[in-house]
Amino acid sequence: MDENEYTPEKGSPETAERSEPSAGSKGGKHRRRSKRSRVLLVVQILFLAVFLVSGYMVLSQVITEKREAAAFDDITALIGEDPPASPVVGGAAEPGGDGVTSSTGPMSSSGSTEASQLYTDSRYTKYDRVYEQNNDFFGWICIEGTQINYPVMYTPDDPEFYLHRAFDGSRSSSGVPFMDAKCYVGCGNYLLYGHHMKNGSMFAGITKFAKKEYWEEHKTIQFDTMDAPGTYEIIAAFYSRVYRVDDTDVFRFYNYTDLTDEDTFNEYMEQVYASAAYDTGVTAEYGDQLLTMTTCSYHTTEGRFVIVAKKIS
């Protein structure tokens, strides 16, 4: 029988040739598998890199937050006992540990000379050691039962100096709460700014006042200055925003710092009452010292949350 003749056992030569993969076919499959393996390896490396970078960023943020919190704890430790406010005799007062008026005073991180010129009639010595560290210090803000317990800075020559700087002037993501540059002792409305940090620090906590139930548990604010202690009763809490220049018929709460004019005071309060998220039953009269605290809010573009209070003692 011819060796090329068809037999069921052997099959035809053509069938036999098709049934055996060629060396080229095997090589192509190997190359495809190798390519898929390389792609998979690259994807795994990318995922690992993203994981490591994300982990590093989270860890770095946690470390930064702890370091900044510890720095505020160190400042808090400088606060003295609660002495009565005492008048200073002999002209301009520079708060200092020895109670003696000074012409130079402590150093300022911002280089501002304004803060040291504010305290001319009396001195509240509880914060002398804080002021000695940095005379940009204006006062201390605290809402009992919350995380809000911070120094407040004042740098009219450089209004946002402490937006991203720590108490000592170094770089800081959380910054330090600060007072509007247009404010001054006797202006009628201390306007304070603070970041809305994701960890709940700085002024993030004031957004909780959007709920009346929260206000019912935290009705007062303690804001002490170098002149005297101050307890403030909350009048209203409301959402707002920073408006464009061409926006009309809007309440730009941040433009109301000087309330020494009665009409301006009444105009401000009317808009505060109208904006309030709920009725507290608390009102203010011309001549009351007001306190306004604000932080970022994410309910709208350039959103802000605001609480307004009046001094009661």
PAZAPA-4460 file (N, C-alpha, C; in steps of 0.05 Angstrom, whole numbers, plus 32768, in hexadecimal, padded with zeros to 4 digits):
% residues 313
    n_x    n_y    n_z   ca_x   ca_y   ca_z    c_x    c_y    c_z   seq   type   mol
   8011   7FE8   8000   8000   8000   8000   8012   8019   8000     1      M     A
   800A   802C   7FF0   801A   8045   7FEF   8018   8052   800A     2      D     A
   802F   805C   8013   8030   8068   802E   8020   8081   8030     3      E     A
   801A   808D   8019   8009   80A5   8019   7FEC   809F   8016     4      N     A
   7FE5   8086   8012   7FCA   807F   800E   7FBA   8083   8028     5      E     A
   7FA1   808A   8026   7F90   808F   803D   7F8A   8076   804C     6      Y     A
   7F8D   8076   8065   7F83   8061   8076   7F77   806E   808F     7      T     A
   7F61   8062   809A   7F54   806E   80B2   7F68   8071   80C9     8      P     A
   7F7B   805E   80CB   7F8D   805F   80E2   7FA0   8077   80DF     9      E     A
   7FAA   807B   80C7   7FBE   8090   80C4   7FB2   80AB   80BE    10      K     A
   7F9B   80AB   80B1   7F90   80C4   80A7   7F9F   80CD   8090    11      G     A
   7F94   80E1   8082   7FA2   80EB   806A   7FBA   80FC   8072    12      S     A
   7FCD   80FF   8062   7FE4   8111   8068   7FDB   812D   806E    13      P     A
   7FC6   8137   8060   7FBD   8153   8065   7FB2   8155   8081    14      E     A
   7FA2   8140   8089   7F96   8141   80A4   7FAC   8140   80B9    15      T     A
   7FBF   812F   80B4   7FD5   812C   80C8   7FE4   8146   80CA    16      A     A
   7FE7   8154   80B3   7FF6   816D   80B4   7FE8   8183   80C3    17      E     A
   7FCC   8183   80C0   7FBC   8197   80CE   7FBB   8191   80EC    18      R     A
   7FBC   8179   80F4   7FB8   8171   8110   7FD1   8177   8121    19      S     A
   7FE7   817B   8115   8000   8181   8124   8007   819E   8122    20      E     A
   8006   81AE   813A   800C   81CA   8139   8029   81CF   8130    21      P     A
   802B   81E3   8120   8046   81EA   8117   8056   81F8   812C    22      S     A
   806F   81FA   8129   8081   8208   813C   807A   8225   813C    23      A     A
   8072   8231   8125   806A   824D   8124   8051   8253   8134    24      G     A
   803E   8240   8133   8025   8243   8142   802B   8243   8160    25      S     A
   803B   8230   8169   8042   822F   8185   8050   8249   818E    26      K     A
   8061   8253   817E   8070   826C   8185   805D   8284   8187    27      G     A
   8048   8285   8176   8035   829B   8177   8025   829B   8190    28      G     A
   801C   8283   8198   800D   8281   81B1   801E   8289   81C9    29      K     A
   8037   8281   81C8   8049   8287   81DF   804E   82A5   81E1    30      H     A
   8050   82B2   81C9   8054   82CF   81C9   803B   82DD   81D4    31      R     A
   8023   82D4   81CC   800B   82E0   81D6   8008   82DD   81F4    32      R     A
   800F   82C5   81FE   800E   82C1   821B   8022   82D2   8229    33      R     A
   8039   82D5   821E   804E   82E6   8229   8046   8303   822A    34      S     A
   8038   830C   8215   802F   8327   8214   801A   832D   8229    35      K     A
   8007   8319   822B   7FF3   831C   8240   7FFF   831D   825C    36      R     A
   8013   830D   8260   8020   830C   827A   802E   8327   8280    37      S     A
   803A   8333   826C   8047   834C   8270   8033   8362   8276    38      R     A
   801C   8362   8268   8007   8376   826D   7FFD   8373   8289    39      V     A
   7FF8   835A   8291   7FEE   8354   82AC   8002   835E   82C1    40      L     A
   801B   835A   82BC   8030   8362   82CF   8030   8381   82D1    41      L     A
   802E   838E   82BA   802E   83AC   82BB   8016   83B6   82CA    42      V     A
   7FFE   83AA   82C6   7FE6   83B2   82D4   7FE9   83AE   82F2    43      V     A
   7FF5   8397   82FA   7FF9   8391   8316   800D   83A5   8323    44      Q     A
   8021   83AC   8314   8035   83C0   831E   8027   83DB   8321    45      I     A
   8016   83E3   830E   8008   83FC   8310   7FF6   83FD   8328    46      L     A
   7FE7   83E7   832C   7FD5   83E6   8343   7FE5   83E7   835D    47      F     A
   7FFC   83DA   835E   800D   83DA   8376   8017   83F7   837A    48      L     A
   801F   8404   8365   802A   8420   8367   8014   8432   8372    49      A     A
   7FFC   8430   8367   7FE5   8440   8370   7FE0   843B   838D    50      V     A
   7FE0   8422   8395   7FDB   841A   83B1   7FF0   8426   83C3    51      F     A
   8009   8424   83BB   801F   842E   83CC   801E   844C   83CE    52      L     A
   8019   845A   83B8   8018   8477   83B8   8000   8480   83C9    53      V     A
   7FE9   8473   83C5   7FD1   847A   83D5   7FD6   8476   83F3    54      S     A
   7FE2   845F   83F9   7FE9   8459   8415   7FFB   846E   8421    55      G     A
   800F   8475   8411   8023   848A   841A   8015   84A4   841F    56      Y     A
   8003   84AC   840D   7FF4   84C5   8410   7FE2   84C5   8429    57      M     A
   7FD4   84AF   842D   7FC3   84AD   8444   7FD3   84AE   845E    58      V     A
   7FE9   849E   845E   7FFB   849E   8476   8007   84B9   847B    59      L     A
   800F   84C6   8465   801B   84E1   8468   8007   84F5   8473    60      S     A
   7FEE   84F3   846A   7FD9   8505   8473   7FD3   8500   8491    61      Q     A
   7FD2   84E7   8499   7FCD   84E0   84B5   7FE3   84EB   84C6    62      V     A
   7FFC   84E7   84BE   8013   84F1   84CD   8012   8510   84CF    63      I     A
   800B   851D   84B9   8009   853A   84B9   7FF4   8544   84CC    64      T     A
   7FDC   8537   84CB   7FC6   853E   84DC   7FCE   853B   84FA    65      E     A
   7FDC   8525   8500   7FE4   8520   851C   7FF8   8535   8525    66      K     A
   800B   853C   8512   801F   8550   8519   8012   856B   851E    67      R     A
   7FFF   8572   850C   7FF3   858C   8510   7FE1   858D   8529    68      E     A
   7FD4   8577   852F   7FC4   8576   8547   7FD5   8578   8560    69      A     A
   7FED   856B   855F   7FFF   856D   8575   800A   8589   8579    70      A     A
   800D   8597   8563   8017   85B3   8564   8002   85C4   8572    71      A     A
   7FE8   85C0   856C   7FD3   85CF   8579   7FD1   85C8   8597    72      F     A
   7FD6   85AE   859D   7FD7   85A6   85B9   7FED   85B5   85C9    73      D     A
   8003   85B9   85BB   801A   85C7   85C8   8012   85E4   85CE    74      D     A
   8003   85F0   85BB   7FFA   860C   85BE   7FE6   860D   85D5    75      I     A
   7FD3   85FA   85D5   7FBF   85FA   85EA   7FCB   85F8   8605    76      T     A
   7FE1   85EA   8607   7FEF   85E6   8621   7FFA   8601   862C    77      A     A
   7FFD   8615   861A   8007   862F   8623   7FF2   8640   8631    78      L     A
   7FD9   8638   862E   7FC3   8649   8639   7FC5   8648   8657    79      I     A
   7FC3   865F   8664   7FC4   8661   8681   7FA9   865E   868E    80      G     A
   7FA8   8664   86A8   7F8F   8663   86B7   7F7D   8679   86AF    81      E     A
   7F65   867A   86BA   7F51   868E   86B2   7F52   86A5   86C5    82      D     A
   7F63   86B9   86C0   7F64   86D0   86D2   7F4F   86E5   86C9    83      P     A
   7F48   86F7   86DA   7F37   870D   86D2   7F46   8720   86C0    84      P     A
   7F37   872D   86AD   7F44   8741   869C   7F4D   8758   86AD    85      A     A
   7F65   8763   86A7   7F6F   8779   86B7   7F78   878F   86A5    86      S     A
   7F73   87A8   86AD   7F7C   87BF   869D   7F9A   87C2   869D    87      P     A
   7FA4   87CD   8687   7FC1   87D2   8685   7FC5   87F0   8688    88      V     A
   7FD7   87F7   869A   7FDC   8814   869E   7FF5   881C   868F    89      V     A
   7FF3   8833   8682   800C   883D   8675   800C   883B   8657    90      G     A
   7FF6   883C   864A   7FF6   883D   862D   7FF1   8822   8620    91      G     A
   7FFD   881F   8608   7FF8   8807   85F8   8001   87EE   8606    92      A     A
   7FF1   87D9   8604   7FF8   87C1   8612   8003   87AC   85FF    93      A     A
   8019   87A1   8606   8024   878A   85F8   8022   8772   860B    94      E     A
   800F   8760   8607   800C   874A   861A   8026   873A   861C    95      P     A
   802F   8737   8635   8047   8728   863A   8046   871B   8655    96      G     A
   8057   8707   865A   8056   86F8   8673   805A   8709   868B    97      G     A
   8069   871F   8689   806F   872F   86A1   805B   8746   86A5    98      D     A
   8048   8749   8692   8033   875D   8695   803E   8779   8690    99      G     A
   8055   877C   8684   8061   8796   867F   805C   879E   8662   100      V     A
   8055   87B7   865E   8051   87C1   8643   806C   87C2   8635   101      T     A
   806C   87B8   861C   8084   87B7   860C   8081   87C5   85F2   102      S     A
   8096   87D0   85E8   8094   87DF   85CE   809A   87CD   85B7   103      S     A
   80A5   87B5   85BC   80AB   87A3   85A6   809A   878B   85A5   104      T     A
   8096   877D   85BC   8085   8766   85BD   8091   874E   85B0   105      G     A
   8083   8737   85B0   808D   871E   85A5   808D   871F   8587   106      P     A
   809A   870C   857B   809C   870B   855E   8082   8701   8551   107      M     A
   807D   8709   8538   8066   8700   8529   806F   86F0   8512   108      S     A
   8062   86D9   850E   806A   86C7   84F7   8065   86D5   84DD   109      S     A
   8050   86E5   84DB   8049   86F2   84C2   8057   870C   84BD   110      S     A
   8064   8717   84D2   8070   8731   84D0   805D   8747   84D5   111      G     A
   8044   8741   84DC   8030   8755   84E1   8036   8764   84FB   112      S     A
   8030   877E   84FB   8034   878E   8513   8019   8797   851E   113      T     A
   8003   8790   8510   7FE9   8799   8517   7FDF   878C   8531   114      E     A
   7FE2   8771   8533   7FD7   8763   8549   7FE1   876E   8564   115      A     A
   7FFA   8774   8566   8005   877D   857F   7FFB   8799   8587   116      S     A
   7FEE   87A7   8575   7FE4   87C2   857A   7FC6   87C2   8582   117      Q     A
   7FBA   87AA   8584   7F9E   87A8   8589   7F96   87AC   85A6   118      L     A
   7FA8   87A4   85B8   7FA1   87A2   85D4   7FAB   87BA   85E3   119      Y     A
   7F9A   87CE   85E4   7FA3   87E8   85EE   7F96   87F0   8609   120      T     A
   7F80   87E2   8610   7F72   87EB   8628   7F73   87D6   863F   121      D     A
   7F74   87BD   8638   7F73   87A9   864D   7F82   8790   8643   122      S     A
   7F87   877E   8656   7F95   8766   864F   7F89   874E   865D   123      R     A
   7F85   8738   864E   7F7B   871F   8659   7F92   870C   8658   124      Y     A
   7F9E   8707   866F   7FB9   86FA   8670   7FB8   86DC   866B   125      T     A
   7FA1   86D0   8669   7F9F   86B3   8665   7FAF   86A9   864D   126      K     A
   7FB1   86B9   8638   7FBE   86B0   8620   7FD9   86BE   861B   127      Y     A
   7FE5   86C9   8630   7FFF   86D7   862D   8014   86C5   8621   128      D     A
   8016   86AC   862A   802B   869A   8620   8027   8693   8603   129      R     A
   800D   8691   85FB   8008   868C   85DE   8010   86A4   85CE   130      V     A
   8009   86BC   85D7   8010   86D4   85C9   802E   86D8   85C7   131      Y     A
   803C   86D0   85DC   8059   86D2   85DC   8066   86C2   85C6   132      E     A
   8059   86AC   85BE   8063   869B   85A9   805F   86A8   858E   133      Q     A
   8049   86B7   858B   8043   86C3   8571   802F   86D9   8575   134      N     A
   8036   86F2   8570   8024   8707   8575   8010   870C   855E   135      N     A
   800E   86F9   854B   7FF8   86F9   8539   7FDF   86ED   8546   136      D     A
   7FE3   86E2   855E   7FCD   86D6   856D   7FB9   86EC   8575   137      F     A
   7F9F   86E7   856F   7F8B   86FA   8576   7F79   86F0   858D   138      F     A
   7F72   86D6   858B   7F60   86CB   85A0   7F5E   86AD   859E   139      G     A
   7F4C   86A2   85AE   7F49   8685   85AF   7F2B   867E   85AC   140      W     A
   7F26   866C   8599   7F0A   8664   8593   7F06   8647   859D   141      I     A
   7EEF   8643   85AA   7EE9   8629   85B5   7ECB   8625   85B6   142      C     A
   7EC2   860D   85AC   7EA6   8605   85AF   7EA6   85EB   85BF   143      I     A
   7E9D   85EC   85D7   7E9F   85D5   85E9   7E90   85BD   85DD   144      E     A
   7E9C   85A6   85DF   7E90   858E   85D5   7E96   8589   85B7   145      G     A
   7EA7   8599   85AB   7EAF   8596   858F   7ECD   8596   858D   146      T     A
   7ED8   8592   8575   7EF4   8594   8570   7EFE   85B0   856E   147      Q     A
   7EEC   85C4   856D   7EF5   85DF   856A   7F01   85EA   8583   148      I     A
   7F1B   85EE   8583   7F2A   85F7   859B   7F45   8601   8591   149      N     A
   7F46   8619   8585   7F5D   8622   8577   7F64   8640   857C   150      Y     A
   7F7D   8646   8577   7F84   8663   8577   7F79   8670   855D   151      P     A
   7F74   8689   855E   7F6B   8699   8547   7F80   86AE   8541   152      V     A
   7F89   86AF   8528   7F9E   86C2   8521   7F92   86DB   8512   153      M     A
   7FA2   86F0   8512   7F99   8708   8505   7FB1   8716   84F7   154      Y     A
   7FB0   8717   84DD   7FC6   8723   84CD   7FBB   8735   84B7   155      T     A
   7FB3   874D   84BF   7FA6   875F   84AB   7FB8   8766   8494   156      P     A
   7FD3   8765   8498   7FE5   876C   8482   7FE8   8755   846E   157      D     A
   7FE0   873D   8476   7FE2   8725   8465   7FCA   8713   846D   158      D     A
   7FB2   871A   8464   7F99   870F   846E   7F98   86F1   8470   159      P     A
   7FA3   86E2   845D   7FA0   86C5   845D   7FBB   86B7   8463   160      E     A
   7FCB   86C4   8473   7FE5   86B9   8479   7FE3   869E   8486   161      F     A
   7FCF   869A   8497   7FCD   8680   84A6   7FB9   866D   8499   162      Y     A
   7FB2   8672   8480   7FA1   8660   8472   7FAE   8644   846F   163      L     A
   7FC8   8644   8469   7FD7   862B   8467   7FF1   862D   8476   164      H     A
   7FF0   863A   848D   8007   863B   849F   8000   8634   84BB   165      R     A
   8012   8627   84C9   800E   8620   84E5   8012   8639   84F7   166      A     A
   800E   8635   8510   8011   864B   8523   802D   8657   8523   167      F     A
   8041   8646   851D   805D   8650   851D   8065   865A   8501   168      D     A
   8052   865B   84EE   8058   8666   84D4   8061   8651   84C0   169      G     A
   8065   8638   84C8   806D   8623   84B5   8055   861A   84A4   170      S     A
   805B   860C   848E   8046   8603   847D   8034   85EF   848B   171      R     A
   801A   85F1   8485   8006   85E0   8493   7FEE   85DD   8481   172      S     A
   7FE4   85C4   847E   7FCC   85C0   846D   7FB3   85CB   847A   173      S     A
   7FB2   85C9   8495   7F9A   85D2   84A3   7F9B   85F0   84AA   174      S     A
   7FB2   85FC   84AB   7FB5   8618   84B2   7FAC   861D   84CE   175      G     A
   7FA5   8636   84D4   7F9B   863E   84EE   7F83   8650   84E9   176      V     A
   7F6E   864E   84F9   7F57   8661   84F5   7F61   867E   84F8   177      P     A
   7F56   868F   84E7   7F5F   86AB   84E8   7F47   86BE   84E4   178      F     A
   7F4C   86D7   84EC   7F37   86EB   84EB   7F3A   86FC   84D2   179      M     A
   7F24   8704   84C7   7F23   8715   84AF   7F34   872E   84B4   180      D     A
   7F43   8736   849F   7F55   874D   84A1   7F46   8767   84A6   181      A     A
   7F2C   8768   849F   7F1D   8781   84A2   7F13   8785   84BE   182      K     A
   7F16   8770   84CF   7F0D   8772   84EB   7F20   8783   84FB   183      C     A
   7F16   878D   8511   7F27   879B   8525   7F18   879B   853F   184      Y     A
   7F26   87A0   8555   7F19   87A1   856F   7F04   87B7   856F   185      V     A
   7EEB   87AF   8574   7ED5   87C2   8574   7EC6   87C4   8559   186      G     A
   7ECD   87B3   8546   7EC0   87B4   852B   7EA3   87AA   852C   187      C     A
   7E9D   879B   8540   7E82   8791   8543   7E7D   8775   853A   188      G     A
   7E8F   876A   8529   7E8B   874E   851F   7EA6   8742   8519   189      N     A
   7EAE   872F   852A   7EC7   8720   8525   7EC0   870A   8511   190      Y     A
   7ECB   870B   84F9   7EC7   86F7   84E4   7EDF   86E4   84E3   191      L     A
   7EDA   86CB   84EA   7EF0   86B7   84EC   7EED   86A2   84D6   192      L     A
   7F04   869A   84CA   7F05   8686   84B5   7F15   866E   84BF   193      Y     A
   7F0C   8656   84B7   7F1B   863E   84BD   7F15   8628   84A8   194      G     A
   7F29   8617   84A3   7F25   8602   848F   7F10   85EE   8497   195      H     A
   7F05   85E1   8483   7EF3   85CA   8487   7F03   85B1   8481   196      H     A
   7F11   85A6   8496   7F22   8590   8492   7F13   8575   8492   197      M     A
   7F1B   8562   8482   7F0D   8549   8480   7F0E   8539   849A   198      K     A
   7F22   853E   84AB   7F23   852F   84C4   7F13   853C   84DA   199      N     A
   7F04   8551   84D3   7EF2   855F   84E6   7EFF   8575   84F6   200      G     A
   7F19   857B   84F0   7F27   858F   84FF   7F21   85AB   84F4   201      S     A
   7F2D   85BF   84FF   7F29   85DB   84F9   7F0B   85E2   84FB   202      M     A
   7EFF   85EF   84E7   7EE3   85F7   84EA   7ED0   85E4   84DC   203      F     A
   7ED9   85CC   84D6   7EC7   85B8   84C9   7EAF   85B3   84DA   204      A     A
   7EB2   85B4   84F5   7E9C   85AE   8507   7E85   85C1   8506   205      G     A
   7E89   85DA   84FD   7E73   85ED   84FE   7E5D   85E5   84EA   206      I     A
   7E63   85D5   84D6   7E4E   85CC   84C3   7E39   85BB   84D1   207      T     A
   7E3F   85B0   84E8   7E2C   85A0   84F6   7E15   85B1   8501   208      K     A
   7E1A   85CB   8502   7E05   85DD   850C   7DEF   85E1   84F7   209      F     A
   7DF1   85D4   84E0   7DDB   85D4   84CD   7DC3   85C6   84D8   210      A     A
   7DC7   85B5   84EC   7DB0   85A8   84F9   7DAA   85B5   8514   211      K     A
   7D91   85BB   8518   7D89   85C9   8530   7D8F   85B9   8549   212      K     A
   7D8D   859F   8547   7D93   858D   855E   7DB0   8591   8568   213      E     A
   7DC2   8596   8555   7DDE   859A   855D   7DE1   85B4   856B   214      Y     A
   7DD4   85C9   8561   7DD5   85E3   856E   7DCA   85E2   858A   215      W     A
   7DB5   85D3   858E   7DA9   85D1   85A8   7DBC   85C6   85BD   216      E     A
   7DD0   85B7   85B4   7DE4   85AC   85C6   7DFD   85BD   85C8   217      E     A
   7E00   85D0   85B6   7E18   85E1   85B6   7E0F   85FE   85AF   218      H     A
   7E04   860C   85C3   7DF8   8626   85BD   7E0B   863D   85C1   219      K     A
   7E23   8639   85CC   7E35   864F   85D1   7E51   8649   85C6   220      T     A
   7E5F   865F   85C1   7E7B   865E   85B8   7E8C   866E   85CB   221      I     A
   7EA4   8665   85D1   7EB6   8674   85E2   7ECB   8680   85CF   222      Q     A
   7ECC   869B   85CE   7EE1   86A8   85BE   7EEE   86BD   85D0   223      F     A
   7F05   86B6   85DA   7F15   86C8   85EB   7F29   86D7   85DA   224      D     A
   7F2D   86F0   85E0   7F42   8700   85D3   7F56   8708   85E9   225      T     A
   7F6A   8716   85E1   7F7E   871F   85F4   7F73   8735   8606   226      M     A
   7F5C   8740   85FF   7F4F   8754   860F   7F3F   8748   8626   227      D     A
   7F2F   8733   861E   7F1C   8728   8632   7F11   870E   8628   228      A     A
   7F06   86FE   863A   7EF8   86E5   8632   7EDE   86ED   8625   229      P     A
   7ED2   86DB   8616   7EB9   86E1   8609   7EA8   86C8   8604   230      G     A
   7E90   86C8   860E   7E7D   86B3   8608   7E68   86BD   85F5   231      T     A
   7E64   86AF   85DF   7E52   86B7   85CA   7E3B   86A3   85C7   232      Y     A
   7E23   86AE   85C3   7E0B   869D   85BF   7E05   869C   85A1   233      E     A
   7E01   8684   8597   7DFC   8681   857A   7DE0   868B   8572   234      I     A
   7DE0   869C   855E   7DC7   86A8   8554   7DBC   8699   853D   235      I     A
   7DCE   8692   852A   7DC5   8685   8511   7DDB   8674   8505   236      A     A
   7DD3   8661   84F5   7DE5   8651   84E5   7DD9   864F   84C9   237      A     A
   7DE9   8651   84B4   7DDE   8650   8499   7DF3   864A   8484   238      F     A
   7DE9   8640   846E   7DFA   863B   8456   7DFC   8655   8446   239      Y     A
   7E14   8659   843A   7E17   8670   8428   7E2C   8668   8413   240      S     A
   7E37   867D   8407   7E4C   8678   83F3   7E5B   8692   83EE   241      R     A
   7E72   8690   83E0   7E80   86A8   83D7   7E74   86AF   83BC   242      V     A
   7E69   86C7   83BA   7E5B   86CF   83A1   7E6E   86DD   838D   243      Y     A
   7E65   86DB   8374   7E74   86E9   835F   7E6E   8707   8362   244      R     A
   7E80   8717   8357   7E7E   8734   8359   7E63   873E   834D   245      V     A
   7E5B   8731   8337   7E43   873B   8329   7E29   872F   8334   246      D     A
   7E2B   871E   8349   7E12   8713   8355   7E04   8729   8364   247      D     A
   7DEA   872A   8362   7DDA   873F   836F   7DC6   8732   8382   248      T     A
   7DBC   8743   8394   7DA8   873A   83A8   7DB1   8721   83B7   249      D     A
   7DC9   8721   83C0   7DD4   870B   83CF   7DE0   8715   83EA   250      V     A
   7DE3   8703   83FD   7DED   870A   8417   7E0B   8703   8419   251      F     A
   7E1C   8717   8416   7E39   8713   8418   7E40   8717   8436   252      R     A
   7E3D   8702   8446   7E41   8705   8462   7E5D   870E   8469   253      F     A
   7E70   8707   8458   7E8D   870C   845C   7E94   872A   8458   254      Y     A
   7E81   873A   8450   7E86   8757   844D   7E7D   8767   8465   255      N     A
   7E73   8759   847A   7E68   8766   8491   7E7A   8762   84A9   256      Y     A
   7E8F   8771   84AB   7EA0   8770   84C3   7E9D   8789   84D4   257      T     A
   7E9B   87A0   84C7   7E98   87B9   84D6   7E7A   87BE   84D9   258      D     A
   7E70   87B9   84F1   7E54   87BD   84F7   7E50   87D4   850B   259      L     A
   7E62   87E7   850A   7E5F   87FE   851C   7E49   8810   8514   260      T     A
   7E40   880E   84FB   7E29   881E   84F2   7E10   880E   84F7   261      D     A
   7DFC   881A   8503   7DE4   880C   850B   7DD5   8801   84F3   262      E     A
   7DD3   8810   84DD   7DC5   8806   84C6   7DD2   87ED   84BA   263      D     A
   7DED   87EE   84BA   7DFC   87D7   84AF   7DF8   87BF   84C1   264      T     A
   7DF8   87C3   84DB   7DF4   87AE   84EE   7DD8   87A1   84E9   265      F     A
   7DC4   87B2   84E7   7DA9   87A8   84E4   7DA6   8799   84C9   266      N     A
   7DB3   87A3   84B4   7DB2   8797   849A   7DBF   877B   849B   267      E     A
   7DD5   8779   84A9   7DE2   875F   84AC   7DD0   874B   84BB   268      Y     A
   7DC5   8754   84D1   7DB5   8742   84E1   7D9B   8739   84D3   269      M     A
   7D90   874A   84C3   7D78   8743   84B4   7D7E   872C   84A1   270      E     A
   7D95   872E   8494   7D9D   8719   8481   7DA5   8700   848F   271      Q     A
   7DB1   8702   84A7   7DB8   86EA   84B6   7D9E   86DB   84BE   272      V     A
   7D8A   86EA   84C8   7D71   86DD   84D0   7D64   86CF   84B8   273      Y     A
   7D64   86DD   84A1   7D57   86D3   8489   7D66   86BA   847E   274      A     A
   7D80   86B8   8483   7D90   86A1   8479   7D90   8689   848B   275      S     A
   7D88   868D   84A4   7D8B   8679   84B9   7D7E   865E   84B1   276      A     A
   7D8B   8649   84B7   7D81   862E   84B1   7D69   8627   84C4   277      A     A
   7D68   8634   84DB   7D52   862F   84EE   7D52   8647   8501   278      Y     A
   7D3C   8648   8510   7D39   865F   8523   7D43   8657   853E   279      D     A
   7D57   8666   8548   7D62   8660   8562   7D54   8670   8578   280      T     A
   7D45   8685   856F   7D38   8696   8583   7D4B   86AB   858E   281      G     A
   7D64   86AB   8585   7D78   86BE   858F   7D7B   86D5   857C   282      V     A
   7D7B   86ED   8586   7D7D   8705   8575   7D94   8716   857F   283      T     A
   7D9B   872A   856F   7DB0   873D   8577   7DA7   8759   8573   284      A     A
   7DB2   876B   8582   7DAB   8787   8580   7DC4   8797   857A   285      E     A
   7DC0   87AE   856E   7DD7   87C0   8568   7DE7   87C6   8581   286      Y     A
   7E01   87C2   857F   7E13   87C5   8595   7E1D   87AB   85A0   287      G     A
   7E10   8795   8598   7E1A   877A   85A0   7E33   8774   8590   288      D     A
   7E46   8767   859D   7E5E   875D   858F   7E57   8743   8583   289      Q     A
   7E5B   8740   8569   7E55   8728   855A   7E6E   8717   8553   290      L     A
   7E69   86FE   854F   7E7E   86EC   8546   7E73   86DB   852F   291      L     A
   7E81   86DB   8519   7E79   86CB   8502   7E8F   86B7   84FB   292      T     A
   7E88   869E   84FA   7E9B   8689   84F2   7E93   867C   84D8   293      M     A
   7EA6   8677   84C6   7E9F   866C   84AD   7EB4   8658   84A3   294      T     A
   7EAB   8644   8494   7EBC   8630   8488   7EB1   8628   846D   295      T     A
   7EC0   8619   845E   7EB7   860F   8444   7EA0   85FB   8448   296      C     A
   7E8E   85FC   8435   7E78   85E8   8434   7E76   85DF   8417   297      S     A
   7E6E   85C6   8413   7E6F   85BA   83F8   7E53   85B6   83ED   298      Y     A
   7E40   85C6   83F6   7E25   85C4   83EB   7E22   85D2   83D0   299      H     A
   7E36   85E3   83CA   7E36   85F2   83B1   7E52   85FC   83AB   300      T     A
   7E56   8607   8393   7E70   8612   838C   7E76   862A   839F   301      T     A
   7E8F   862A   83A9   7E97   863F   83BC   7E84   8641   83D4   302      E     A
   7E7A   862A   83DC   7E67   862A   83F3   7E74   8631   840D   303      G     A
   7E65   863C   841F   7E6E   8642   843A   7E58   863B   844E   304      R     A
   7E61   8634   8467   7E4E   8631   847D   7E55   8646   8491   305      F     A
   7E41   8651   849E   7E45   8669   84AF   7E35   8666   84C9   306      V     A
   7E41   866D   84DF   7E32   8671   84F8   7E38   868D   8503   307      I     A
   7E23   8699   850D   7E25   86B5   8518   7E1C   86B4   8535   308      V     A
   7E2C   86C1   8547   7E26   86C1   8563   7E2A   86DD   856F   309      A     A
   7E1F   86E2   8586   7E22   86FC   8594   7E2F   86F7   85AF   310      K     A
   7E3E   870B   85B8   7E4C   8709   85D2   7E37   870E   85E8   311      K     A
   7E37   86FC   85FB   7E24   86FF   8612   7E33   8702   862C   312      I     A
   7E4D   86FD   862D   7E5C   8701   8645   7E7A   8701   863F   313      S     A
***
